[in-house]
Each structure stands twice: as structure tokens, then as C-alpha cells.
């Protein structure tokens, strides 16, 4: 992939990100679960947009998980436990401009299977 194609790909993701984020708002009772995936690792955090603070987060790099669907499912289980400890049963899923496919979808499905209503 050449530089021009990469620039266009990032620009399209940024446009999707703004369009999605303009419609989502998280609060203390229903925080926004924002995900980030790099080429190697996967990260997620629950954000209270009213207070502009992070409630809880999970870091796949520190836990030794890679950016794969199997590891995303495991991270979803662990993150659901963290959310339940914080007293959160419902959340808004912010895919952060990524397509709802692969790792992003596997993480969301894992959260749903473990009792977090998205």
C-alpha cells in the first residue's frame, strides 16, 4: 500500500470516527466503551463523557494479548468483569471509526455474552 492510499484510509476512518462520536454520549450509568486496535495489540476503556473521565480500562499489551479475535474475546470477558465491579451493566459501544468486523465485533459480542448490554 503506498503513502497516498494509507493517507486516504486514515482520512476515511477519521471521518467515520467524527460521524459516530457526534451521536454517542456516555455518562456514569451508561458509559461509552471506546476501543483502539493497533497492528499488534487491542485496548478498551469505559468513559464518562459528562465528567470527562475514564471509569475503567483494559490494556491487551500489558496482559500479553495480541490483536486477534480469540484474544479479543478473552479481553471482553475480563473487561466485562471490570465493568461489573464498577457497577455498570449497560454501555454504549464506540467502535472508534473501525469497521464492525473481526476483532472489534468479537470484543463487542464477548461483552454481550458476559452480561453487558450494548
N, C-alpha and C positions, 0 to 999 in steps of 0.2 A: 504494500500500500504506500503510495507516495505521499508527500507532505500536503499536497492540495486536498487529497481525499481524506486524510486524517483531520485537517482543519474543518472540512465540511461536516464530517461525522461528529466532531465535538460541538460545532455550531448548532447542528440539529438537536443534539442532546441538551444543550443549554436552553434552546427554545422550548423543548418539551418540559424541561425542569421548571421554567418560569410559568408555563401554562398550568402545570399540575399544582405547583405550590400556591398559585393565586386562588385555588379552590379549596385548599386544605388548611385547617386550623386545629391545633391540638391544645387541650387545656389539662388541668390537673386530673380530672376524672377520665378523660379520653385523650391521652397524649398522641402525638404524631410519632410513629415509628419510621425513622429515616434510615435507609440502607446505603452503604457505599461498597462498591466492589472494585478492587484493583486487579491487576493481572494475576496476582498471587494470593491475595487474602480477601476476607469479607468482614465488614464491620456493620454494626447497627446501634442505634441509640433511640431512646424514648425522650421526646422533647415536649415541654410545656411552653407553648408559644406565648401564652399570656404573661408568664413570669420571665420568659426568655431564658429558660434554664433546662439542663439535661437532668432527667429523673434517674435514668439508669442507662448503661451501655454495655456492649459486649465487643470484644476485640479478638477476632479469629487468629490474628498473628501471635498474640501473647499466649493463646491457648493451644497453638500448634495445628490449627485447622487451616486447610488450603481453600482455594476458591473453586470448590466442586459441589455438585448437588448433594452428595452424601454428607459432606461436612456442613453444608448449609442447613440440612435437616437436623443435624446434631446441635448446631448453634441455635436453631429455632427452639429446640427442647430446652436448652439452658436459658435462653433469653425469656421464654415463657415462664420459667421458674422465677427468674429475677423480677419480672413484671408482677407475678402473683405475690411475691414477698413485699413489693411496694404497694400492694392493694389495688392493682389495676387488672380489670377483667376485659375491658374494651379499649380499642385503639384505632387510630386512623393510619393506614399504610401509605407511606410516601416512598415510591419506588425511585425517586430522585432522578427522573429522566431516563432511567434504564427501561428497556422493554420488559414487559411482564412475561419472562421466559427463562428457563434454565434455573440458575442459582437464585435469582430474585423471586421467582414463582415457588421454588422449593422451600425457601425460607418462610414465605407467607403461608403456604399450606401447612408447614410444620407448626407455626404459631396457632393456626386454626385448630389443628388436631390436638393441641395441648391446652385448649380452653380459652384462648384469647380471641375475642370476637373482633374481626377486622371489617 
